Amino acid sequence: MANLAFLAGLPRSGSTLLLNILAQNPKFSVTGTSGLLELCNAMRKQFGKSTAINAQPAEEMNARFSAASKGIIEGWASYNNECDFYIDKNRGWPLHYEYLEKIGIEPKIILTIRDPRAVLSSMEKLYRKNSLRLDPVLEAENAVPTTTQGRAAAWGGGAPVGVAANMVKGIFERKLQDKVLFIKFEDLTTAPGEQLKKIYEYLNYDEFFEYDLKNIQQNTLEDDRLHGIPNLHDIRPVLAPVESDWEDILGKDTSDAIIEGAEWFYKEFYPEVLG
């Protein structure tokens, strides 16, 4: 059976890129956004409300449910038995760290992050590029934001950016930050070899693979029309640093407001921004 790891991250922070780099190693099996966590949560929901289960001894039911939950995850991962590692991607995994521990799975969670100004700048560029479709997150607002600052505030205050950032904050609140591996998008694009070696060390995997970062093939395929934002998970074939353009795209006032609203995030990951 393959070893298990889990990947999450902020939107536009390179999680899809990282998975497709890792997929060059034939010993790694990776996914696009996976429904495995949804299956686990559906089972957990039913476990909590089942009259038949609640009528039986709690200790035994808890043990049976833990074994069944672990079996589902391990069974899902066993699709490619020739791989040494299965990496499941879902932005929600950090929220369920203790659940994985409880059912007997070591939570090896890799979490990609990026300067929130760059995240929101990237989302704004996608918004402008895909003008034929309405952004479902913005449409859910009582009034669709008509300004760049309004869109940044909507994405950053709720789904998808604000929700993902709060999951990162929750890791620190639960004092799990030393158990999760954070990979900065900026470091991945400027010093990829160092970051890949950090991942191998975190996974306790000694057989390092030489990656071709000038020919990255997209192995994870997702129909992003379902999210209402086409090309959301497309990657470039060559890994290279990305120019900081948030002041050009968002404006200085909006960029400064993002720093002020996410001061805790900058303090933990980008203290140099705060001076």
N, C-alpha and C positions, 0 to 999 in steps of 0.2 A: 504494500500500500504506500502511496506517495505521502511524503511529509506535507503538512498543511501550513499555509501562510495566508494572510488576508491583507488586502490593499484598499486604502481609502484616500481621500484627499479633498482639498478645496477644488471647486470648479476651475478649469483652465490652469491647473497647476502641474500638468505633466504626468498624471497617473496613467493615462492611455499610452502616452509615449514611453514611459518607463516599462510598462507591461510588454509592449511590442519589442523593446530592446531585449528584455529578459527572455522573450520567446525565441530569440535566435539560438539559445542553448536548448538542444533537443531534450534535455533532462528537466526542463521547466514546462509545465502546462499552465497556461494563463487563460483568463476569461475577459470578455467585455463586462459591462455592468451585469452582475449575476442576480438571479432570483432566488438563490439558495437561502439567503437571510429571510426573505419573505416567507418561504416555506417553513423555516424554523419558527418564525414568529406566529404564523397561522396555527402551527401545532401547539405552541405555548399558550396561545389564546384559548384554544379548545381545552387544553389541559386544565386551565384555571377555572373554566366554567362547567366542565362535565360533571353531571350529577353522579354518574356511575363511578367516576374516578374519585370524587370527593367523598363518596360513601365508604371507601376502602381505606386501610391504614395508610396514613400520610407518608411515613418513612419508606414503606415499600413502594408506593406510587412514585415518590420522588426519585427513588433509585431506578425504577423501571423507565421513568420518563427521561432521566439523564442518559441512560444507556441507549434508549431509542433515538434521542436527539443526536448523540455522538455517532450513532450508526448512520443516520441520514447524511450527516456532513461527510463522514468517511466514505460512505457509499457514493455520494455525489462526486467526490474527488477521485474515485477509483476508475473513472471512465477511461483514462489513459494510464494503464498499469505500467507502462514502460518508463514513466517519468519519475524522477526523484522528488520533485516538488510540485504541488498544485497550489496556485495562487488565485484566490477568489476575490474579485473586486466588487465592493459595494460600499458606498459612502457611509452607511450606517454601522459598519462593524465596530468602530471605537465605542459606540454607545453600549455595546453588548459584550465588552471585555470580560466582565464578571460571569456572564452566562457561559461563555466558552470555558472559563476556568472551572465553573461548577460542574459541567458535564464531562470534565476530564480531558479537555483539549488545551494545549499550551497556546495562548493567544499571541502568535507572532504577527504583529500588525505593523505594516509599513504605511506611512501617511505622508503624502506629498503636500507641500505648502508653497506659497508664493506671495510676494508682496501684494497685499489687497488692492493697491492702486493698479498694478499690472493685471490682476484678475478682472477687475471691473472695466478697465480699459479694453481688455480682450473681449469681454462680453458686449461692450458698446460697439466695437467694430463688427462683431457678428450680427448684432441687431441691425446695423446700417446695411451690411452686406445682404442680409436675407429679408429685404423689405417687402417681399411678396407675402410673407406669412406674419401673423401676429404672434408676439411672444406670449405664451400662455400664463406666465407668471405676472406679467404686466397687465394682461387682460383681467386677471383675478382681482386687481386693485379696484377700489370704488371709482376712481378716476385714473385713466391711463396717464402716466407721467408724460408731460410734453417737453421736458427739458432733459439734458444729459445728467444734470445733478439729480433730478427726480428719479430717473431710471437707476442711477447708481445707488441712491438711497433705498429704492424698492428692492433691488437685488441684494444689497448689502444688509438690509434690515430684516429680510425674511429669506425665502427660498430664491435661488439655491445657495448664495454665498453666505448669508447670515446664519442659516441653519448649519451649514458645514463648519463655519468658524466657531459656533457655539459648541459643537461636538468636540472640537479641539480644546476649547476652554474647559469643557467637562473633564477631559483627561487630566488637566492640571488640578482641577478641584478635587478629583479622586486620587491625586498623587500617583498617577500611572505614567507620567511623562518619561520616566527612566526605563520603562518596559516597552515603550513604543518607539519605533525608528522613524524619525522625521527626516525627510529628504526635501531639501529646498530646490525648487525649479531652477533657480539661478545657479546653484552649485552643480546640478545635474547637467546643465548646458555648458558650463565653463570648465568643470573638472569631473567629467563623467566616470573616468576610471576610478577615481577615489571614491565616488559615491557607490559605484557598483561593488567595489570591494567591501565597503561598509555593509552593504546588503548581504553579501556572502558571509561576512563575519557574524552579523545579526542572526542569520539562519543557521549558523554553525555548519556551513557547507564549504568544504575545502577544495573542491574541484573547480577552480575558477575557469571561466570560459572567455576566450578572446573575442570580443564583440566587434562587428563591423558597423561603426557609427556613421558611415557615409552611405550605407545602403540598408536602411531600416524598412522592412516590409510590414505592412499592416495586416496582422493576423487576426486581431479582434475586430469584428464587424458588428456595427449597431445601426439600426435604421433610425436615425435621429429625427425623422419626421414625426415619430411618436412623441418626442419631447417638444415639438413645435419649433425646433431650431436646427435646421439642416447643417451638416458638416461640423456638428458640435464635437465629435470625437475623431475627426480626421487628423492625421499626423503628417509631418514632413519627413521625407526619406533621409535627410542629412541632419545630424545633430549639430546645432550651432547656437551661440549666445543670441538672445533676443534683445533688441534695442528697447530701452525704456522710453515709452512714448505717452505716458499718462497725462502729462501736462498739455500735450498737443491735442489729445483725444478728449480728455475730461475737463481740462482747464485747471489752472492753479488753485482756485478757490475750492473746487470739488476735491482735488487731490489732497489739499491740506485738511479738508473736513474728514476725509477717509482716515487719515492718520489720527486725528483727534478722536474719532469714534471708535477706533480699534487700538487705542494706546496700549492695552494689555498685550495684544498680539505683537505689536512692534517691540515692546519691552522684552518679550520672550525670544523673539526670533530675529528681529532687525533693530537692535538697540542703537546702531549707528545712525539710523534715520532720526531718532529723537535727539541726538547730539549729546 
